[in-house]
Amino acid sequence: MTLTKHELRQGRISFAVWTGAIALLLVVCLLVFPEMKGQMESISRLFAAMGSFAAAFGMDRLNFGTLTGFYAIECVNVLGLGGAFFAALTGISALEKEERNGTAEFLLTHPISRARVVTEKLAAVMLQIIVMNLILFLVSLLSICLIREPIPWRELLLMHFACFLLQIELAAVCFGLSAFLRRDGFGIGLGLTVVLYFLNLIANLSEKLKFLKYLTPFGYCEGADIIANGGLNLRLVMIGMLLAALGMAAAYRKYCGKDIL
């Protein structure tokens, strides 16, 4: 696992910055909740009357006066979008950076197969996502304890698990794309995340556009749907995990047969 350790060391600053930034935003959101709690009922009614804008974010289906409703909108958006950006950027750079930085020839002259290179790099990407999510979950728990609110364990676990699956899917898809790239793919990773995020917002605007949820991992990561349904949409999750598996398979197939030297 030498290559995995090297990848983790190389990405430690990016990991620390992204994890710290998302954690800080979570803490700020949760610390603000007690101050706003008394005004949330009127805010909920206001959002419910905002029509399409509120529907796009699921704000018309939740009560902002409860921690669960507040968390489902504010914190899940921070977790989902922030975590998605990190996962996409980490995945998209995993394989292409060797060619971009001119280190591919040096790496592949060592007694290590290309399949093992892919495996160890993929392991490094997934380990970073797992550790980041564990840290963020603990930060959320500590913040809820600080504001002395009851912890909604089931809803909290479901929402964090959905965000974790979202990151796994995006990282895997971007990891697969990384094998096809020879130059910096950061723009592709960021662009893909933004497009998928807005596809989910568009899908919320009309029943005729609900099919768009099948195209985006944000479709099963929406807090309002998780709270309303009492769980994740398993059909969307299964499609997402299938896409993740295809992304990883594409990485092995392309990188192992790629003309690099």
MARLOKE-905018 format. One record per residue (C-alpha): residue number from 0; z negated, x negated, y negated. Coordinates in nm, 2 decimals, decimal comma. Layout:
@num = NUM&zz = Z&xx = X&yy = Y $
...
***
This chain:
@num = 0&zz = 0,00&xx = 0,00&yy = 0,00 $
@num = 1&zz = 0,05&xx = -0,30&yy = -0,23 $
@num = 2&zz = 0,34&xx = -0,13&yy = -0,42 $
@num = 3&zz = 0,13&xx = 0,19&yy = -0,46 $
@num = 4&zz = -0,16&xx = -0,01&yy = -0,61 $
@num = 5&zz = 0,09&xx = -0,19&yy = -0,84 $
@num = 6&zz = 0,23&xx = 0,14&yy = -0,96 $
@num = 7&zz = -0,11&xx = 0,28&yy = -1,03 $
@num = 8&zz = -0,21&xx = -0,03&yy = -1,23 $
@num = 9&zz = 0,12&xx = -0,01&yy = -1,42 $
@num = 10&zz = 0,07&xx = 0,35&yy = -1,51 $
@num = 11&zz = -0,30&xx = 0,34&yy = -1,59 $
@num = 12&zz = -0,26&xx = 0,36&yy = -1,97 $
@num = 13&zz = -0,02&xx = 0,65&yy = -1,95 $
@num = 14&zz = -0,25&xx = 0,82&yy = -1,71 $
@num = 15&zz = -0,56&xx = 0,77&yy = -1,93 $
@num = 16&zz = -0,38&xx = 0,89&yy = -2,24 $
@num = 17&zz = -0,24&xx = 1,21&yy = -2,09 $
@num = 18&zz = -0,56&xx = 1,29&yy = -1,90 $
@num = 19&zz = -0,78&xx = 1,22&yy = -2,20 $
@num = 20&zz = -0,56&xx = 1,43&yy = -2,44 $
@num = 21&zz = -0,55&xx = 1,73&yy = -2,20 $
@num = 22&zz = -0,92&xx = 1,70&yy = -2,14 $
@num = 23&zz = -1,00&xx = 1,69&yy = -2,51 $
@num = 24&zz = -0,79&xx = 2,00&yy = -2,58 $
@num = 25&zz = -0,96&xx = 2,18&yy = -2,30 $
@num = 26&zz = -1,31&xx = 2,09&yy = -2,43 $
@num = 27&zz = -1,21&xx = 2,20&yy = -2,79 $
@num = 28&zz = -1,07&xx = 2,53&yy = -2,67 $
@num = 29&zz = -1,38&xx = 2,61&yy = -2,47 $
@num = 30&zz = -1,63&xx = 2,50&yy = -2,73 $
@num = 31&zz = -1,45&xx = 2,73&yy = -2,98 $
@num = 32&zz = -1,48&xx = 3,03&yy = -2,75 $
@num = 33&zz = -1,85&xx = 3,13&yy = -2,84 $
@num = 34&zz = -1,77&xx = 3,13&yy = -3,21 $
@num = 35&zz = -1,47&xx = 3,35&yy = -3,16 $
@num = 36&zz = -1,61&xx = 3,57&yy = -2,88 $
@num = 37&zz = -1,74&xx = 3,84&yy = -3,12 $
@num = 38&zz = -1,40&xx = 3,88&yy = -3,28 $
@num = 39&zz = -1,20&xx = 3,87&yy = -2,96 $
@num = 40&zz = -1,18&xx = 4,25&yy = -2,91 $
@num = 41&zz = -1,00&xx = 4,31&yy = -3,24 $
@num = 42&zz = -0,78&xx = 4,00&yy = -3,17 $
@num = 43&zz = -0,69&xx = 4,15&yy = -2,82 $
@num = 44&zz = -0,59&xx = 4,47&yy = -2,98 $
@num = 45&zz = -0,38&xx = 4,28&yy = -3,24 $
@num = 46&zz = -0,20&xx = 4,08&yy = -2,97 $
@num = 47&zz = -0,14&xx = 4,40&yy = -2,77 $
@num = 48&zz = 0,04&xx = 4,55&yy = -3,07 $
@num = 49&zz = 0,26&xx = 4,24&yy = -3,12 $
@num = 50&zz = 0,52&xx = 4,36&yy = -2,87 $
@num = 51&zz = 0,76&xx = 4,10&yy = -2,73 $
@num = 52&zz = 0,57&xx = 3,80&yy = -2,86 $
@num = 53&zz = 0,25&xx = 3,90&yy = -2,69 $
@num = 54&zz = 0,43&xx = 4,00&yy = -2,37 $
@num = 55&zz = 0,60&xx = 3,66&yy = -2,35 $
@num = 56&zz = 0,27&xx = 3,49&yy = -2,33 $
@num = 57&zz = 0,09&xx = 3,76&yy = -2,13 $
@num = 58&zz = -0,15&xx = 3,83&yy = -2,41 $
@num = 59&zz = -0,10&xx = 4,20&yy = -2,39 $
@num = 60&zz = -0,25&xx = 4,21&yy = -2,04 $
@num = 61&zz = -0,58&xx = 4,02&yy = -2,10 $
@num = 62&zz = -0,90&xx = 4,07&yy = -2,28 $
@num = 63&zz = -0,97&xx = 3,78&yy = -2,51 $
@num = 64&zz = -1,33&xx = 3,88&yy = -2,53 $
@num = 65&zz = -1,40&xx = 3,75&yy = -2,18 $
@num = 66&zz = -1,40&xx = 3,38&yy = -2,08 $
@num = 67&zz = -1,15&xx = 3,46&yy = -1,80 $
@num = 68&zz = -0,90&xx = 3,62&yy = -2,04 $
@num = 69&zz = -0,94&xx = 3,34&yy = -2,30 $
@num = 70&zz = -0,91&xx = 3,07&yy = -2,03 $
@num = 71&zz = -0,60&xx = 3,23&yy = -1,88 $
@num = 72&zz = -0,41&xx = 3,21&yy = -2,21 $
@num = 73&zz = -0,54&xx = 2,91&yy = -2,40 $
@num = 74&zz = -0,66&xx = 2,67&yy = -2,14 $
@num = 75&zz = -0,39&xx = 2,74&yy = -1,87 $
@num = 76&zz = -0,12&xx = 2,68&yy = -2,13 $
@num = 77&zz = -0,28&xx = 2,35&yy = -2,21 $
@num = 78&zz = -0,32&xx = 2,26&yy = -1,85 $
@num = 79&zz = 0,02&xx = 2,39&yy = -1,74 $
@num = 80&zz = 0,23&xx = 2,24&yy = -2,02 $
@num = 81&zz = 0,04&xx = 1,92&yy = -2,07 $
@num = 82&zz = 0,02&xx = 1,86&yy = -1,69 $
@num = 83&zz = 0,39&xx = 1,95&yy = -1,65 $
@num = 84&zz = 0,49&xx = 1,69&yy = -1,91 $
@num = 85&zz = 0,29&xx = 1,42&yy = -1,74 $
@num = 86&zz = 0,41&xx = 1,50&yy = -1,39 $
@num = 87&zz = 0,78&xx = 1,52&yy = -1,50 $
@num = 88&zz = 0,76&xx = 1,19&yy = -1,69 $
@num = 89&zz = 0,58&xx = 1,01&yy = -1,41 $
@num = 90&zz = 0,82&xx = 1,14&yy = -1,15 $
@num = 91&zz = 1,14&xx = 1,08&yy = -1,35 $
@num = 92&zz = 1,05&xx = 0,71&yy = -1,41 $
@num = 93&zz = 0,93&xx = 0,62&yy = -1,06 $
@num = 94&zz = 1,25&xx = 0,49&yy = -0,91 $
@num = 95&zz = 1,49&xx = 0,44&yy = -1,21 $
@num = 96&zz = 1,26&xx = 0,20&yy = -1,39 $
@num = 97&zz = 1,34&xx = -0,07&yy = -1,14 $
@num = 98&zz = 1,70&xx = -0,07&yy = -1,23 $
@num = 99&zz = 1,64&xx = -0,01&yy = -1,60 $
@num = 100&zz = 1,40&xx = -0,31&yy = -1,62 $
@num = 101&zz = 1,61&xx = -0,53&yy = -1,39 $
@num = 102&zz = 1,34&xx = -0,57&yy = -1,13 $
@num = 103&zz = 1,52&xx = -0,39&yy = -0,84 $
@num = 104&zz = 1,68&xx = -0,70&yy = -0,71 $
@num = 105&zz = 1,35&xx = -0,88&yy = -0,70 $
@num = 106&zz = 1,17&xx = -0,59&yy = -0,53 $
@num = 107&zz = 1,43&xx = -0,55&yy = -0,26 $
@num = 108&zz = 1,44&xx = -0,91&yy = -0,17 $
@num = 109&zz = 1,09&xx = -0,87&yy = -0,02 $
@num = 110&zz = 1,04&xx = -0,78&yy = 0,34 $
@num = 111&zz = 1,00&xx = -0,41&yy = 0,26 $
@num = 112&zz = 1,24&xx = -0,13&yy = 0,35 $
@num = 113&zz = 1,38&xx = 0,11&yy = 0,09 $
@num = 114&zz = 1,22&xx = 0,40&yy = 0,26 $
@num = 115&zz = 0,88&xx = 0,23&yy = 0,22 $
@num = 116&zz = 0,95&xx = 0,17&yy = -0,15 $
@num = 117&zz = 1,02&xx = 0,54&yy = -0,19 $
@num = 118&zz = 0,71&xx = 0,64&yy = 0,01 $
@num = 119&zz = 0,47&xx = 0,41&yy = -0,18 $
@num = 120&zz = 0,61&xx = 0,51&yy = -0,52 $
@num = 121&zz = 0,59&xx = 0,88&yy = -0,43 $
@num = 122&zz = 0,23&xx = 0,83&yy = -0,31 $
@num = 123&zz = 0,14&xx = 0,67&yy = -0,65 $
@num = 124&zz = 0,29&xx = 0,97&yy = -0,84 $
@num = 125&zz = 0,10&xx = 1,22&yy = -0,63 $
@num = 126&zz = -0,23&xx = 1,03&yy = -0,64 $
@num = 127&zz = -0,22&xx = 1,03&yy = -1,02 $
@num = 128&zz = -0,16&xx = 1,40&yy = -1,03 $
@num = 129&zz = -0,44&xx = 1,47&yy = -0,78 $
@num = 130&zz = -0,69&xx = 1,25&yy = -0,97 $
@num = 131&zz = -0,59&xx = 1,40&yy = -1,31 $
@num = 132&zz = -0,64&xx = 1,75&yy = -1,18 $
@num = 133&zz = -0,98&xx = 1,67&yy = -1,03 $
@num = 134&zz = -1,10&xx = 1,52&yy = -1,36 $
@num = 135&zz = -0,97&xx = 1,81&yy = -1,56 $
@num = 136&zz = -1,14&xx = 2,06&yy = -1,33 $
@num = 137&zz = -1,47&xx = 1,88&yy = -1,37 $
@num = 138&zz = -1,42&xx = 1,87&yy = -1,75 $
@num = 139&zz = -1,36&xx = 2,25&yy = -1,75 $
@num = 140&zz = -1,67&xx = 2,31&yy = -1,54 $
@num = 141&zz = -1,89&xx = 2,09&yy = -1,77 $
@num = 142&zz = -1,75&xx = 2,26&yy = -2,08 $
@num = 143&zz = -1,82&xx = 2,61&yy = -1,95 $
@num = 144&zz = -2,18&xx = 2,50&yy = -1,87 $
@num = 145&zz = -2,21&xx = 2,36&yy = -2,22 $
@num = 146&zz = -2,13&xx = 2,70&yy = -2,38 $
@num = 147&zz = -2,36&xx = 2,87&yy = -2,12 $
@num = 148&zz = -2,11&xx = 3,11&yy = -1,98 $
@num = 149&zz = -2,10&xx = 3,22&yy = -1,62 $
@num = 150&zz = -1,84&xx = 3,03&yy = -1,42 $
@num = 151&zz = -1,56&xx = 3,25&yy = -1,29 $
@num = 152&zz = -1,52&xx = 3,04&yy = -0,98 $
@num = 153&zz = -1,24&xx = 3,24&yy = -0,81 $
@num = 154&zz = -1,02&xx = 3,28&yy = -1,11 $
@num = 155&zz = -1,09&xx = 2,92&yy = -1,23 $
@num = 156&zz = -0,99&xx = 2,77&yy = -0,89 $
@num = 157&zz = -0,68&xx = 2,99&yy = -0,87 $
@num = 158&zz = -0,56&xx = 2,89&yy = -1,22 $
@num = 159&zz = -0,62&xx = 2,52&yy = -1,17 $
@num = 160&zz = -0,46&xx = 2,53&yy = -0,82 $
@num = 161&zz = -0,15&xx = 2,70&yy = -0,97 $
@num = 162&zz = -0,13&xx = 2,43&yy = -1,24 $
@num = 163&zz = -0,16&xx = 2,16&yy = -0,97 $
@num = 164&zz = 0,12&xx = 2,31&yy = -0,76 $
@num = 165&zz = 0,33&xx = 2,33&yy = -1,08 $
@num = 166&zz = 0,28&xx = 1,96&yy = -1,14 $
@num = 167&zz = 0,36&xx = 1,87&yy = -0,77 $
@num = 168&zz = 0,68&xx = 2,07&yy = -0,79 $
@num = 169&zz = 0,80&xx = 1,92&yy = -1,12 $
@num = 170&zz = 0,70&xx = 1,56&yy = -1,01 $
@num = 171&zz = 0,89&xx = 1,60&yy = -0,68 $
@num = 172&zz = 1,20&xx = 1,74&yy = -0,84 $
@num = 173&zz = 1,20&xx = 1,47&yy = -1,11 $
@num = 174&zz = 1,13&xx = 1,20&yy = -0,85 $
@num = 175&zz = 1,44&xx = 1,32&yy = -0,67 $
@num = 176&zz = 1,64&xx = 1,30&yy = -0,99 $
@num = 177&zz = 1,50&xx = 0,95&yy = -1,06 $
@num = 178&zz = 1,68&xx = 0,81&yy = -0,75 $
@num = 179&zz = 2,02&xx = 0,91&yy = -0,91 $
@num = 180&zz = 1,94&xx = 0,75&yy = -1,25 $
@num = 181&zz = 2,00&xx = 0,39&yy = -1,37 $
@num = 182&zz = 1,88&xx = 0,44&yy = -1,73 $
@num = 183&zz = 1,57&xx = 0,59&yy = -1,90 $
@num = 184&zz = 1,52&xx = 0,94&yy = -1,78 $
@num = 185&zz = 1,24&xx = 1,04&yy = -2,01 $
@num = 186&zz = 1,46&xx = 1,28&yy = -2,21 $
@num = 187&zz = 1,57&xx = 1,45&yy = -1,88 $
@num = 188&zz = 1,21&xx = 1,49&yy = -1,77 $
@num = 189&zz = 1,10&xx = 1,64&yy = -2,11 $
@num = 190&zz = 1,40&xx = 1,85&yy = -2,14 $
@num = 191&zz = 1,37&xx = 2,00&yy = -1,79 $
@num = 192&zz = 1,01&xx = 2,09&yy = -1,85 $
@num = 193&zz = 1,08&xx = 2,26&yy = -2,18 $
@num = 194&zz = 1,37&xx = 2,46&yy = -2,04 $
@num = 195&zz = 1,16&xx = 2,57&yy = -1,74 $
@num = 196&zz = 0,88&xx = 2,67&yy = -1,97 $
@num = 197&zz = 1,10&xx = 2,89&yy = -2,19 $
@num = 198&zz = 1,27&xx = 3,04&yy = -1,89 $
@num = 199&zz = 0,93&xx = 3,19&yy = -1,80 $
@num = 200&zz = 0,87&xx = 3,32&yy = -2,15 $
@num = 201&zz = 1,21&xx = 3,49&yy = -2,14 $
@num = 202&zz = 1,14&xx = 3,64&yy = -1,80 $
@num = 203&zz = 0,83&xx = 3,80&yy = -1,95 $
@num = 204&zz = 1,03&xx = 3,99&yy = -2,21 $
@num = 205&zz = 1,22&xx = 4,22&yy = -1,99 $
@num = 206&zz = 1,21&xx = 4,36&yy = -1,63 $
@num = 207&zz = 1,58&xx = 4,28&yy = -1,61 $
@num = 208&zz = 1,50&xx = 3,91&yy = -1,66 $
@num = 209&zz = 1,22&xx = 3,88&yy = -1,41 $
@num = 210&zz = 1,46&xx = 3,71&yy = -1,17 $
@num = 211&zz = 1,42&xx = 3,40&yy = -1,39 $
@num = 212&zz = 1,07&xx = 3,35&yy = -1,26 $
@num = 213&zz = 1,23&xx = 3,23&yy = -0,93 $
@num = 214&zz = 1,39&xx = 2,94&yy = -1,12 $
@num = 215&zz = 1,08&xx = 2,81&yy = -1,29 $
@num = 216&zz = 0,74&xx = 2,68&yy = -1,15 $
@num = 217&zz = 0,58&xx = 2,83&yy = -1,46 $
@num = 218&zz = 0,65&xx = 3,17&yy = -1,30 $
@num = 219&zz = 0,36&xx = 3,14&yy = -1,06 $
@num = 220&zz = 0,14&xx = 2,94&yy = -1,30 $
@num = 221&zz = 0,09&xx = 3,22&yy = -1,56 $
@num = 222&zz = -0,28&xx = 3,30&yy = -1,61 $
@num = 223&zz = -0,22&xx = 3,67&yy = -1,69 $
@num = 224&zz = -0,03&xx = 3,73&yy = -1,36 $
@num = 225&zz = -0,30&xx = 3,54&yy = -1,16 $
@num = 226&zz = -0,58&xx = 3,75&yy = -1,31 $
@num = 227&zz = -0,39&xx = 4,08&yy = -1,28 $
@num = 228&zz = -0,29&xx = 4,02&yy = -0,92 $
@num = 229&zz = -0,60&xx = 3,85&yy = -0,81 $
@num = 230&zz = -0,40&xx = 3,56&yy = -0,66 $
@num = 231&zz = -0,08&xx = 3,36&yy = -0,68 $
@num = 232&zz = 0,26&xx = 3,50&yy = -0,61 $
@num = 233&zz = 0,32&xx = 3,34&yy = -0,27 $
@num = 234&zz = 0,69&xx = 3,40&yy = -0,27 $
@num = 235&zz = 0,73&xx = 3,20&yy = -0,59 $
@num = 236&zz = 0,50&xx = 2,93&yy = -0,46 $
@num = 237&zz = 0,70&xx = 2,90&yy = -0,14 $
@num = 238&zz = 1,02&xx = 2,87&yy = -0,34 $
@num = 239&zz = 0,86&xx = 2,61&yy = -0,56 $
@num = 240&zz = 0,73&xx = 2,40&yy = -0,26 $
@num = 241&zz = 1,08&xx = 2,42&yy = -0,10 $
@num = 242&zz = 1,23&xx = 2,28&yy = -0,42 $
@num = 243&zz = 0,96&xx = 2,01&yy = -0,42 $
@num = 244&zz = 1,05&xx = 1,92&yy = -0,06 $
@num = 245&zz = 1,42&xx = 1,91&yy = -0,14 $
@num = 246&zz = 1,35&xx = 1,68&yy = -0,44 $
@num = 247&zz = 1,16&xx = 1,43&yy = -0,22 $
@num = 248&zz = 1,43&xx = 1,45&yy = 0,05 $
@num = 249&zz = 1,70&xx = 1,38&yy = -0,21 $
@num = 250&zz = 1,50&xx = 1,07&yy = -0,33 $
@num = 251&zz = 1,49&xx = 0,92&yy = 0,02 $
@num = 252&zz = 1,86&xx = 1,00&yy = 0,10 $
@num = 253&zz = 2,00&xx = 0,87&yy = -0,23 $
@num = 254&zz = 1,77&xx = 0,57&yy = -0,28 $
@num = 255&zz = 1,81&xx = 0,44&yy = 0,08 $
@num = 256&zz = 2,19&xx = 0,45&yy = 0,06 $
@num = 257&zz = 2,22&xx = 0,35&yy = -0,31 $
@num = 258&zz = 2,42&xx = 0,05&yy = -0,42 $
@num = 259&zz = 2,15&xx = -0,13&yy = -0,62 $
@num = 260&zz = 2,22&xx = -0,50&yy = -0,59 $
***
